[in-house]
Amino acid sequence: MPIYRVFGTKYQNYYTIVSAADEYEAATIANSRPSIDWDEIPTDDEIEATDVFLDDDTSEDLQLNM
């Protein structure tokens, strides 16, 4: 049976609070902040498979070890 390498994504949302003249300035200020200044928003999102590739190297290694 072939072996596949599957890559997945789990989106995580964050927020930060800034003081700004308008939403464009707020976005600019927020984008310049380091990641430690952002707070994580808990979600129940599941990991979603995004790319699937036949893993020839692993398949060959497994067949040699059988």
C-alpha positions as CSV (number, residue, x, y, z in Angstrom):
1,M,0.0,0.0,0.0
2,P,1.5,3.4,-0.9
3,I,2.5,5.9,1.7
4,Y,1.5,9.5,1.4
5,R,2.9,12.6,3.1
6,V,0.0,14.9,4.0
7,F,0.5,18.5,5.0
8,G,-2.2,20.3,7.0
9,T,-3.1,23.8,8.2
10,K,-4.8,24.9,11.4
11,Y,-5.6,28.6,11.4
12,Q,-5.1,30.5,14.6
13,N,-6.6,34.0,15.2
14,Y,-5.0,36.7,17.2
15,Y,-5.8,40.3,18.3
16,T,-4.0,43.3,19.6
17,I,-5.3,46.7,20.8
18,V,-3.9,49.9,19.4
19,S,-4.7,53.6,19.5
20,A,-4.8,55.1,16.0
21,A,-6.4,57.9,14.0
22,D,-8.2,55.5,11.7
23,E,-8.4,51.8,10.8
24,Y,-5.6,52.1,8.2
25,E,-3.2,53.5,10.8
26,A,-4.4,50.8,13.3
27,A,-3.6,48.1,10.8
28,T,-0.1,49.6,10.1
29,I,0.6,49.9,13.8
30,A,-0.6,46.3,14.5
31,N,1.5,44.9,11.6
32,S,4.6,46.5,13.0
33,R,4.1,44.8,16.4
34,P,6.1,41.7,17.4
35,S,4.1,38.5,17.8
36,I,4.4,38.6,21.6
37,D,2.2,41.7,21.5
38,W,-0.7,39.7,20.0
39,D,-3.1,37.7,22.1
40,E,-4.4,34.3,20.8
41,I,-8.1,33.8,20.3
42,P,-9.1,30.3,21.3
43,T,-10.9,28.3,18.6
44,D,-12.0,24.8,18.0
45,D,-10.7,24.7,14.4
46,E,-9.5,21.3,13.3
47,I,-6.4,20.6,11.2
48,E,-7.3,20.5,7.6
49,A,-5.3,18.6,5.0
50,T,-4.1,21.0,2.3
51,D,-1.5,19.0,0.2
52,V,-1.0,15.3,-0.4
53,F,2.1,13.8,-2.0
54,L,3.1,10.3,-2.7
55,D,6.1,9.7,-0.4
56,D,8.2,7.4,-2.7
57,D,11.2,7.5,-0.3
58,T,9.3,6.3,2.7
59,S,7.4,3.7,0.7
60,E,10.7,2.2,-0.5
61,D,12.2,2.3,3.0
62,L,9.1,0.5,4.4
63,Q,9.2,-2.2,1.7
64,L,12.9,-2.8,2.3
65,N,12.3,-3.3,6.1
66,M,9.4,-5.8,5.6
